[in-house]
Amino acid sequence: MILSPPAMTCVDHAAIQSGIDGYNLMVIAGAAIAACAFEHYPATDEVLVLCGPGNNGGDGYVAARILCSSGMTVRLYSSIDPDALTGDAARARSDWPGAILDLEDLEPGRGQVVIDALFGAGLDRPVVGSVARAIQKVREAKTPVISADLPSGVSGRTGAVEGVAMKAAHSITFAAPKPGHFLLPGLELCGKVTVVDIGIPHRLIKAHAEDLWVNDPALWSSDLPAIGSASHKYKRGHLAVFSGGAFQSGAARLAASAGLRSGAGLVTILSPASAMAEVANHLTAIMLRKVDNDADLHALLADERLSGFVLGPGFGVEDKARAFVSSLATSGRPLVLDADGISAFSGDPQSLFGLFSDGPPRLVLTPHEGEFSRLFPDLHADKTLSKVDRARQGALRANAVVIYKGADTVVASPDGRAVINTNAPPWLATAGSGDCLAGIVGALVAQNMPVFEAGAAAAYMHGMAAIAAGEGLTAEDLPSGIPPPGLLKRQQGREQ
C-alpha cells in the first residue's frame, strides 16, 4: 500500500504510543541509509551528510555516525542551528562525534556521495535560502545522492517540486512508499526506491491505509476472466468498438485488435457506411457491422449478447458521439469512453455525468492530461491537488472509473480506491497506444470483470505488452504482446 505523509505521521505516532521506542526506529532508518552507501558506493572518497530539521535530519545524524565508525570519511552539514533540534533528532545529534558544518559552506565535488536528509516526505512549502542553494550546488556537481525518504524539495503527497529539488540515485523510505515516489515529477527524481521495514507492526500501517496501492496483479487477478470447459464465444464477452468515418478507422481497429487479444470471445467494429469498405479490408477475426445513426444503434442494442462498448478512438463527430453515449447509457451495459468520446462533452461534462449517475459504476473514462482538463477543468486547475486527488474526485463526480493516463497513470474508483501504475516503460508513449488501452479495458468489462479491477488490470497488461514489444514499438505491436487474462490469473494463483 501507499501512505500519504499525514497518514505516515499517524502511523509513527501510533507506533510510539504502543510502546515502540522512537529513537530505535530512527536508528534502524539511519542504518538503512548507511547500508545503501556501503552497498553502492564502497570506494567513495567522502560522504557529505546534509541534515535538516526534524526526524529526517535525525536519520542523517545516525547514518553519518555509522558510516564514520566504519572508517568512511564523513562531513556533516546542518541547515539549522543544531541546538534547535528536539526529541529523537536531538538525541541523534548528541550521539554524532564529529564536527557540524554550516550548509552554506557546502562544496560538493567528484568522488563524493551526498546523503540528503534535509527534508522528508511531509514538505509542503517552497525550498528557499541556503537549502535551495545547497541543492542547486549538488545538482550542478552531479554528485550521487542518497535521499532519506524522498529527495528534498519533492512533495511526498503530490510529487510536485517545491521550488527546487534533489535528484537522487536512491531513495530510502520507511514502512510504506509515498505518493510522491510514483507521481511526476517526483517519479523522475527519486531514483531507485527501497522500502525499509524499520519495525513498525503491519497492523498499525494497515489501520491507517488510504485505499491507495501500487498497481499489482495481487489486487485484481482473482477477478480476471478465465476460460472454462463450458466456455463459448458469447460467454467470453462480445465487445463492440465504434469507428470513425473514412480515413479515420485506424484507432478503432487498434482498440478492436487489443480487445480480441485481451480475451473477448467476439469483437465487432461498428462503422459508418463511409468507412465500411476501408475497415473490411483490414479485418479477419474481427467482425464488422454498419451503424450510421441512432436508429441503427438502437436496433443493435436489441442484441443483449453485446456486453461492452468502446467509443472515442478516431470517432470524430461530437453531436453523434453525444447521441450514441446517451443511447448506450440507457442500455445499462459498460462503456469505455476515450479520446473523441471524452472531448465531445468538453463543453458540458455534467451532461455526461448525469447519464451514468445512478447505480454501480459502468462507465470507464480514459483521459490523458488534456482530456482530463476538458472534463474536470476545476480539478485540473487546482494545484493543491495531487494526481491521485484529482482522479478520485473526478471518479466520484462522474460515477465512473477514471484511468488518468501518463507515465504515472492513476486508476480511481468512485468509492475512493485508487492505484498508481508503475510498470509502463517510457517507449509506451507512442501514437495509438491509448487506443489499445481502451480496447483492453473494453474486453475485460465485456467479460463481466468489475470496472475498477478491469481498469487497473488493463493498465498493468498495457505495460506488460509494451515491455514484451520492446523499445521502438509502434501501436500495431502492442496487441500481440498482451498477456492472456487466464494466464495471468493462473500465474498469480501459483504465486499465492
C-alpha positions in Angstrom: 0.0 0.0 0.0 1.0 3.7 -0.4 0.6 6.1 2.5 0.4 9.8 2.3 2.7 11.8 4.6 -0.2 12.7 7.0 -1.1 9.0 7.3 2.5 8.1 7.9 2.7 10.6 10.7 -0.3 9.0 12.3 1.4 5.6 11.9 4.6 6.9 13.6 2.6 8.3 16.5 0.6 5.1 16.9 3.8 3.1 17.0 5.3 5.3 19.7 2.1 5.3 21.7 2.1 1.5 21.5 5.4 1.4 23.4 7.9 1.3 20.5 11.0 3.4 21.2 11.0 6.2 18.6 14.8 6.5 18.8 15.2 2.8 17.9 13.1 3.5 14.8 15.4 6.3 13.9 18.5 4.2 14.4 17.1 1.5 12.1 16.2 4.1 9.5 19.7 5.7 9.6 21.3 2.3 9.4 19.4 1.5 6.2 20.6 4.8 4.6 24.2 4.0 5.6 23.8 0.5 4.2 22.8 1.9 0.9 26.1 3.9 0.8 28.1 0.9 1.8 26.5 -1.3 -0.9 26.5 1.1 -3.8 29.5 3.5 -3.1 32.0 1.4 -1.1 35.0 3.2 -2.8 33.8 6.7 -2.3 36.4 9.3 -1.1 34.0 11.1 1.2 30.3 11.1 2.2 28.6 14.5 2.7 25.7 14.2 5.0 23.2 17.1 4.8 20.9 17.3 7.8 17.8 19.4 8.2 15.2 19.9 11.0 13.1 17.2 12.5 13.4 13.4 12.3 14.6 13.3 8.8 17.7 15.2 9.9 18.0 12.8 12.8 18.1 9.9 10.3 21.0 11.7 8.7 23.0 12.0 12.0 22.5 8.3 12.6 23.7 7.4 9.1 26.7 9.7 9.5 27.7 8.1 12.8 27.5 4.6 11.4 29.5 5.5 8.3 32.2 7.3 10.3 32.5 4.4 12.8 33.0 2.0 9.8 36.0 4.0 8.5 34.4 6.2 5.9 35.4 9.9 5.7 32.2 11.9 6.6 31.5 15.6 6.7 28.2 16.6 8.2 26.3 19.8 7.3 23.3 21.2 9.1 20.7 23.6 7.6 19.7 24.9 11.1 21.4 25.6 14.4 21.9 22.0 15.7 21.0 23.2 19.2 17.4 23.8 17.9 16.8 20.1 17.4 14.4 18.4 19.8 13.3 14.9 20.7 14.9 11.9 19.0 16.6 14.1 16.4 18.4 16.0 19.3 19.5 12.6 20.7 20.8 11.5 17.3 22.8 14.8 17.1 24.3 14.3 20.5 25.5 10.8 19.5 27.3 12.2 16.5 31.0 12.6 17.5 32.2 14.8 14.7 32.0 18.5 13.7 28.8 20.0 12.4 29.4 22.4 9.5 27.2 25.1 8.1 25.2 24.2 5.0 26.2 27.5 3.4 29.8 26.1 3.2 28.9 23.0 1.2 31.0 22.5 -1.9 30.3 19.0 -3.4 32.6 17.5 -6.0 33.9 14.4 -7.7 34.5 11.2 -5.8 31.9 12.2 -3.1 28.5 10.9 -2.3 25.7 13.1 -0.7 23.2 11.8 1.8 20.2 14.0 1.6 18.5 14.2 5.0 17.3 17.8 4.7 13.5 17.4 4.3 11.3 14.3 4.4 8.0 13.4 2.7 6.0 16.0 4.6 7.5 19.1 2.9 4.6 21.5 2.0 6.4 24.8 1.4 8.9 26.0 -1.2 12.6 25.4 -0.6 14.5 28.7 -0.3 17.7 30.2 1.1 20.7 28.1 2.0 18.9 24.8 1.4 17.9 25.8 -2.1 21.4 26.9 -2.8 22.9 23.7 -1.5 20.5 21.6 -3.6 21.5 23.6 -6.7 25.2 23.0 -5.9 24.6 19.3 -5.7 22.6 19.2 -8.9 25.3 21.2 -10.7 28.1 19.0 -9.4 26.2 15.8 -10.4 27.3 14.2 -7.1 25.4 10.9 -6.5 22.7 11.4 -3.9 21.0 9.0 -1.4 17.8 10.6 -0.1 16.2 9.8 3.2 12.5 9.2 2.4 12.2 11.4 -0.7 14.6 13.8 -2.4 14.5 17.1 -0.6 12.1 19.5 -2.4 9.7 16.8 -3.6 6.3 16.7 -2.0 5.5 13.3 -0.7 1.8 13.9 -1.2 1.8 15.2 -4.8 5.2 14.5 -6.3 5.5 18.2 -7.1 8.8 20.1 -6.8 8.6 22.8 -4.1 10.9 25.3 -5.8 14.0 23.2 -6.3 14.6 19.5 -5.6 17.4 17.0 -5.3 17.8 14.4 -8.0 18.5 11.1 -6.2 20.1 7.9 -7.3 18.5 6.1 -4.4 15.6 7.0 -2.1 15.3 5.0 1.1 11.8 5.2 2.5 10.4 3.7 5.6 7.4 1.4 6.4 5.5 2.3 3.1 6.1 4.3 -0.1 4.5 7.7 -0.5 2.6 9.0 -3.5 5.5 11.4 -4.4 7.6 8.4 -5.2 5.4 7.5 -8.1 3.8 10.8 -9.3 5.5 13.1 -11.7 7.9 14.9 -11.4 8.9 13.1 -8.2 8.9 9.8 -10.2 11.9 11.1 -12.2 13.8 12.4 -9.2 13.6 9.5 -6.7 15.9 7.1 -8.5 15.7 3.5 -7.2 13.1 3.5 -4.3 13.7 1.0 -1.5 11.1 0.5 1.2 12.7 -0.5 4.5 10.9 -2.2 7.4 12.0 -0.3 10.5 10.0 -2.3 12.9 6.5 -0.7 12.8 3.9 -3.5 13.0 1.9 -4.0 9.8 -1.3 -3.8 11.8 -0.6 -0.1 12.5 0.2 0.6 8.9 -2.9 -1.2 7.7 -5.0 0.7 10.3 -4.1 4.0 8.5 -4.4 2.7 5.0 -6.0 5.1 2.5 -7.1 2.6 -0.3 -4.1 3.6 -2.4 -1.8 0.9 -3.8 0.9 0.4 -6.4 -0.9 -1.4 -9.2 -0.2 -5.2 -8.9 -1.9 -8.4 -10.0 -2.5 -9.4 -6.4 -5.1 -6.7 -6.2 -7.3 -7.9 -9.1 -6.1 -11.2 -10.5 -8.9 -13.1 -8.8 -11.4 -11.1 -10.8 -9.8 -11.8 -14.2 -11.9 -13.8 -16.6 -10.9 -17.4 -17.1 -11.8 -19.9 -19.8 -13.6 -22.9 -18.6 -14.5 -26.2 -20.4 -18.1 -24.9 -20.9 -16.9 -21.6 -22.4 -18.0 -20.4 -25.8 -17.5 -17.2 -27.7 -20.6 -15.4 -26.3 -19.8 -16.5 -22.7 -16.4 -14.8 -23.2 -18.0 -11.5 -24.0 -18.9 -9.6 -27.1 -17.1 -6.2 -27.4 -18.2 -3.6 -29.8 -15.9 -0.7 -30.9 -17.2 2.3 -32.7 -15.2 3.5 -35.7 -14.8 7.0 -37.2 -15.6 7.7 -40.8 -13.5 7.2 -43.9 -9.7 7.5 -43.3 -10.4 7.7 -39.5 -10.8 4.0 -38.7 -7.2 3.1 -37.6 -7.7 4.0 -33.9 -10.8 1.8 -33.7 -9.0 -1.1 -35.4 -6.2 -0.8 -32.9 -8.7 -0.9 -30.0 -10.6 -3.8 -31.5 -7.4 -5.8 -32.0 -6.3 -5.2 -28.4 -9.8 -6.3 -27.3 -9.6 -9.5 -29.1 -6.2 -10.3 -27.7 -7.5 -9.5 -24.2 -9.9 -12.4 -24.2 -13.1 -11.2 -25.6 -14.9 -14.0 -27.4 -16.1 -11.7 -30.2 -15.2 -8.2 -31.2 -17.2 -6.2 -33.7 -16.3 -2.8 -35.2 -19.4 -0.6 -35.6 -18.7 1.5 -38.7 -20.5 4.3 -40.6 -21.2 3.4 -44.2 -18.5 5.8 -45.4 -15.7 3.6 -43.8 -17.2 0.1 -44.3 -15.0 -0.9 -47.3 -11.9 0.6 -45.7 -12.4 -1.3 -42.4 -13.4 -4.5 -44.1 -10.1 -4.5 -46.0 -8.2 -4.8 -42.7 -10.3 -7.3 -40.8 -10.2 -11.1 -40.5 -11.2 -12.3 -37.0 -12.9 -9.1 -36.1 -16.4 -8.7 -37.3 -18.0 -5.6 -38.9 -21.4 -4.0 -38.8 -22.8 -0.8 -40.2 -24.0 1.7 -37.6 -24.6 5.1 -39.2 -27.1 6.7 -36.8 -29.0 6.4 -33.6 -31.7 4.2 -35.2 -29.0 1.7 -36.2 -27.6 1.8 -32.7 -31.0 1.1 -31.1 -31.5 -1.9 -33.4 -28.1 -3.2 -32.4 -28.7 -2.8 -28.7 -31.6 -5.3 -29.0 -28.9 -8.0 -29.1 -28.2 -8.4 -25.4 -25.2 -10.6 -26.2 -23.3 -7.4 -26.8 -21.7 -6.9 -23.4 -19.3 -4.0 -23.6 -18.6 -0.9 -25.8 -15.6 1.3 -26.6 -16.4 4.8 -28.1 -14.0 7.5 -28.9 -10.8 6.4 -30.7 -10.8 8.2 -34.0 -14.6 8.8 -33.7 -14.8 12.4 -34.7 -18.3 13.9 -34.8 -19.2 15.4 -31.5 -23.0 15.5 -31.9 -23.1 11.9 -33.0 -20.8 10.9 -30.1 -23.1 12.5 -27.5 -26.2 10.9 -29.0 -24.6 7.5 -29.1 -23.3 7.8 -25.5 -26.9 8.7 -24.4 -28.3 5.6 -26.0 -25.6 3.4 -24.6 -26.2 4.8 -21.1 -29.8 3.7 -21.2 -28.7 0.2 -22.2 -27.1 -0.4 -18.8 -24.0 -2.0 -20.3 -20.5 -0.9 -19.6 -18.9 1.7 -21.8 -15.3 2.8 -22.2 -15.1 6.4 -23.3 -11.9 7.5 -24.8 -10.4 10.3 -26.9 -13.0 12.0 -29.1 -15.7 10.4 -26.9 -14.4 12.4 -23.9 -13.8 15.6 -25.9 -17.4 15.5 -27.2 -18.5 16.5 -23.7 -15.9 19.2 -23.0 -18.5 22.0 -23.2 -20.9 20.3 -20.9 -19.3 17.5 -18.9 -22.2 17.4 -16.4 -24.5 16.1 -19.2 -22.2 13.1 -19.4 -22.1 12.5 -15.7 -25.9 12.7 -15.4 -26.3 9.8 -17.8 -24.3 7.5 -15.6 -25.2 8.9 -12.1 -27.4 6.0 -11.0 -26.3 2.6 -9.7 -22.9 0.9 -9.7 -20.3 2.5 -12.0 -20.4 1.1 -15.5 -18.5 4.0 -17.3 -14.8 4.0 -17.7 -13.1 7.2 -18.7 -9.5 7.1 -20.1 -8.3 10.7 -20.3 -4.8 12.0 -20.8 -3.9 15.3 -19.2 -5.6 17.5 -21.8 -8.8 15.4 -21.9 -8.9 15.4 -18.1 -8.8 19.2 -18.2 -11.8 19.3 -20.5 -14.0 17.1 -18.3 -12.8 18.5 -14.9 -11.4 22.0 -15.5 -11.6 23.0 -11.9 -9.8 19.9 -10.6 -7.1 20.2 -13.2 -6.6 23.9 -12.3 -6.3 23.2 -8.6 -2.5 22.9 -8.0 -3.1 21.9 -4.3 -4.4 18.5 -5.5 -2.3 15.6 -6.4 -3.0 13.5 -9.5 -4.5 10.9 -7.2 -6.7 13.5 -5.6 -7.9 14.7 -9.0 -8.6 11.2 -10.3 -10.5 10.3 -7.1 -12.6 13.4 -7.2 -13.2 13.1 -10.9 -14.3 9.5 -10.4 -16.7 10.4 -7.7 -18.2 13.3 -9.7 -18.7 11.2 -12.8 -19.7 7.9 -11.0 -17.1 6.4 -13.3 -13.7 4.6 -13.1 -11.1 7.1 -14.2 -7.9 6.0 -15.9 -5.9 9.2 -15.7 -3.1 8.4 -18.2 0.5 9.3 -18.3 3.9 8.0 -17.2 2.3 8.0 -13.7 -1.2 6.6 -14.7 -3.7 6.6 -11.8 -6.8 4.4 -11.8 -9.5 5.6 -9.5 -12.9 4.4 -8.4 -15.9 6.5 -7.1 -15.6 4.6 -3.8 -12.1 6.1 -3.3 -10.0 3.1 -4.2 -7.0 4.0 -6.4 -3.8 2.5 -7.8 -0.8 4.1 -9.4 0.6 2.1 -12.3 4.4 1.7 -12.3 5.2 -1.0 -14.9 4.8 1.0 -18.1 8.1 1.7 -19.9 8.8 5.1 -21.4 8.6 3.8 -25.0 4.9 3.2 -24.5 4.4 6.9 -25.2 3.6 6.5 -28.9 0.6 7.3 -31.1 -2.2 4.8 -30.8 -1.1 3.2 -27.5 -4.1 4.8 -25.7 -6.4 3.2 -28.3 -5.0 -0.2 -27.4 -5.6 0.5 -23.7 -9.2 1.4 -24.3 -9.6 -2.0 -26.2 -8.1 -3.9 -23.3 -10.4 -2.3 -20.8 -13.4 -2.9 -23.1 -12.6 -6.5 -23.4 -12.3 -7.0 -19.7 -15.6 -5.3 -18.8 -17.3 -7.1 -21.7 -16.2 -10.3 -19.8 -18.0 -9.0 -16.7 -14.9 -8.0 -14.8 -15.7 -5.3 -12.2 -14.9 -1.9 -13.7 -12.3 -0.7 -11.2 -10.4 -4.0 -11.3 -10.7 -4.0 -15.1 -9.2 -0.6 -15.3 -6.3 -1.5 -13.0 -5.7 -4.8 -14.8 -5.8 -3.1 -18.2 -3.2 -0.5 -17.2 -0.9 -3.3 -16.0 -1.4 -5.5 -19.0 -0.8 -2.5 -21.3 2.6 -2.0 -19.6 3.4 -5.7 -20.0 2.6 -5.6 -23.7 5.0 -2.7 -24.1 7.7 -4.5 -22.3 7.2 -7.6 -24.5 7.2 -5.5 -27.7 10.4 -3.7 -26.6 11.9 -0.3 -27.3 11.0 1.0 -30.7 7.4 -0.4 -30.6 4.6 1.1 -32.6 1.0 0.7 -31.5 0.5 -2.1 -34.0 3.0 -4.2 -32.0 1.1 -3.9 -28.7 -1.9 -6.3 -29.2 0.4 -9.3 -29.8 2.2 -8.7 -26.5 -0.9 -8.5 -24.3 -0.8 -11.4 -21.8 -3.9 -13.6 -21.8 -6.0 -12.8 -18.7 -6.4 -16.5 -17.9 -2.6 -17.0 -17.9 -2.1 -14.0 -15.6 -4.8 -15.4 -13.3 -3.1 -18.8 -13.1 0.3 -17.4 -12.6 -0.9 -15.2 -9.7 -2.7 -18.2 -8.2 0.5 -20.2 -8.2 2.4 -17.3 -6.6 -0.2 -17.0 -3.8 
